[in-house]
Structure formats: structure tokens, C-alpha cells
Amino acid sequence: MNKDRAEERRLMIQTQILSRGVKDQRVLKALETVPRHFFVPEEFADVAYHDHPIPIGYNQTISQPYIVARMTELLAPEEGDIILEIGTGSGYQAAVLSAMGARVISLERIAELADDARSNLQKAGVVNVSVFVSDGSLGWDEMAPYDGIIITAATPAIPSILIKQLAVNGRIVAPVGPQHMQVLIRLTRDTEGIRREEYEGVRFVPLIGRHGWNS
Ligand code: SAM
């Protein structure tokens, strides 16, 4: 077995990502580059490129590869963009955004997961990602406004405090809805106001915090 697992990544892209219609070459390139197996617990390394989420401890998961690809495509980060991620988890989504040239501020409420994510990111040689322990439902005003905000946990609604932290032409992508199922929503701020688009159904662990769920 190739330790770099490049062949597994190529297969993942062919069978799970391209086949489901994600065609943005920059997203595909990032998925080809980032070693996802560095972002899962060691005992799951052999299934890191399989078509499902994987437990990362503390009742949390690293999302299925297709969902990471789809949300990244909807977020459409440009080189040099400043992106706020809410829900660092393993650090994989942040690494994908960084591979596309974004500067990423990533917020995680569970300190142990933030530590794990930092060490995963370091192991994968990812720069340009800062992980902070914080209730991401409040955003991170210090670095606002953001070119993009991605919420990788299920939220009952997109908190207005986050919309305030979005730059003109910025996008927010989030799974919105009740805890058992959500839809992907993209909000875009343009000079006229906020545009809302709705995409497919998804299922995420809950965003727990002041503007998320209580528990
Ligand atoms: N993006 C992650 C990755 O690439 O591995 C997957 C995220 S996982 C599905 C959801 C994460 O959101 C969990 O790690 C959870 O602890 C975190 N979370 C939930 N509520 C949060 C909040 N209010 N602020 C920050 N992180 C939160």
C-alpha cells in the first residue's frame, strides 16, 4: 500500500465527488492534495477515503468527503480570501480551504478537538489556519469582515451576528434545520442585500452555543 494514499484520493474523487457533480477544478485539486488520513484517528486510516463520515471522538465526526467538496464548491473561496469556519472538528475542511489559498480562522468549542486538529494540521504541513476554542455561533469579530463563512454543524438558523461579519460579495454556507435533518443554505451579501439559495438535504451534528442549540 502506498503510504501517501494518493491513489485512494484519486479513486475517492472519481467515484464520490465527480460522479455526484462537483466539477470545480480547484476543489478537486485541493481534495487530491490534502492527506485526509492524517485527519482521522489512526485506527480509521484505512477507511479515511470511504464514502461516509468517521468518528473523531467526543461524539463528533469528520464529514463525508462529498459533503466537504460540495460545501467548499458552494463557498467558492478565492486565493487570499479570509474564511471563518465554525466547527473545526478534525481540521480537514480547514485544510482543504487552505489548499485553495484561503486564510482560515477556525473555531471549535471542544478544547481537546481543537488540540487534535492543530496537530493534524501540523502533521499535514498546513499553514494559514488558526484554530481557536470558542462558541462559533458568535462568530469571531476580531478578523471580520470575512469573504466566506462555513458552518460545519447543524444550526436552527443562520445567526444574524454572523451575517454582520460577512464582507460584501461574501458567502455563508451552512446546514440549516432541525437536529435530525437539514438543508444546505448559501447566503450571499451583495450591494442590494442578502440573497438566499437552498440546496440538498444533509445531516450534521448540532451547533451547540448561544445562537445554536442548547445541547
Ligand atoms: N469541519 C470538521 C472537519 O473537517 O472535520 C467537521 C465538523 S463536525 C461535523 C462539527 C464540529 O462542530 C464538532 O467538532 C463540534 O464540536 C463543533 N461545534 C459544535 N458547536 C460549535 C460551536 N458553537 N462553536 C464551535 N464549534 C462547534
Boltz pocket constraint, residues with backbone or C-beta under 6 A from the ligand:
constraints:
  - pocket:
      binder: B
      contacts: [[A, 60], [A, 61], [A, 62], [A, 63], [A, 86], [A, 87], [A, 88], [A, 89], [A, 90], [A, 91], [A, 92], [A, 93], [A, 94], [A, 107], [A, 108], [A, 109], [A, 110], [A, 113], [A, 134], [A, 135], [A, 136], [A, 137], [A, 152], [A, 153], [A, 204], [A, 205], [A, 206], [A, 207], [A, 208], [A, 209], [A, 210], [A, 212]]
      max_distance: 6.0
